[in-house]
Amino acid sequence: MIKPTTMDPMDQAVQNFENIKESLKGIYEIMSINIHQNDIYFKLASDNLIGLYHNFLDLMLNENGAKYIKKKLKSCELEADIPLGNLTIDGTKKLNF
C-alpha cells in the first residue's frame, strides 16, 4: 500500500529500495523454512525471485526505461494490479496495487 510521506524523495527512494531487498530476502527465508531446498518448487520460486530482483535492478539502471514506465503508470496505460488471490492487509483490507 502506498502511504504519503514527508520524507525527502531521495531518502524515500533509498528506503523503498532497501524495503524491496528485505522483502525478497524474507520471502526466500520463508520458502527455505517451508520447502526443502532440493524441491522443484523451491528451485522454481528461487529462480523467480532472482529474476524479479535482476529485472528490477535492470529497470532502475535504465534511466529512460524507468521514466517511460513511470509515465505509463501515471497515465494508467499500464496495469499495476497483480492478482494474488484474496490477500488482505490486517485481515480486513484487500491489497490495492
N, C-alpha and C positions, 0 to 999 in steps of 0.2 A: 504494500500500500504506500502511495506517495504522500508524504506529510510535508506541509510547509515548513520552511526552516529560515532562521535568521543568520545562519552560518555564512561565512564568506563562500562564494561559489567555488573557488579553487579548493578550499578546505573541504567543502562538501563533496566535491568530485573525488578527492583522495579518500575520504571516508567511505563513499559508495564503492570505490574500487576495493578497499580493504574488506568491506562487508561482503562483497561478491566472493572474494577469495575465501573468507571464513565460511560462508555458506557452502561453497563447493567442497571444502575440506570436511565440513560437518556431514554432508551427505555421504561422502566417501567413508568416513568413520562409521556412520550408521550402517552402511552396506557391509563393511568388513566385520561388524559385530554380528549381523543377522544372516549373512550369506558367506559360505566358505569361499576363500579366495580362488580355489580351483574350479568353482562352479561357473558354468557358461553364462548364467545371468549376471554374476558378479563381473565377469570379464566384459560383457556387453555394456553393462551400466558404467563401468570404469572407462571404457572407450568413449562413451557418450559424454561423460564428464570432462575427459581430456579434450575431446573435440569442441565442446562448448567453451572451455577456457581458451583454447588456441584461437577459435573464431572470434571470441570477444576481444582478445589481445590484437588480432589482425585488424578488426574493425576500428579499435581505438587508435591504432598506429596509422591507419589510413585516414588522414585528416579530411580529405574530400569525401570519402565514403561515410564517415561519421556525420559530417554536415548534411549529406544527402539523406541519410536515414532520419536524422533529426527533423529535417524539413518535411519528409514524407509522413512521419509520425504526427507532427503538429497539424498537418493539413488532412489528417485521417485517411491518407492514401494507402497506409499500411495498417494491417490488423495487428494490434499489440496483444490481443487476448490469446491466452494459451489455455485451451480446455483441459483442466486437470481433475475432472470429476466433480465431486461435491466437497472440495476442500473448503474449510472455513477458518476464520481467524477468531480466536477465543470462543469457538463453538457456536457463534451467533451470526457473524457476518460472512457473506461469501467473498472470496478473493476477487478483486477487480484489477485487471491488468490493462 
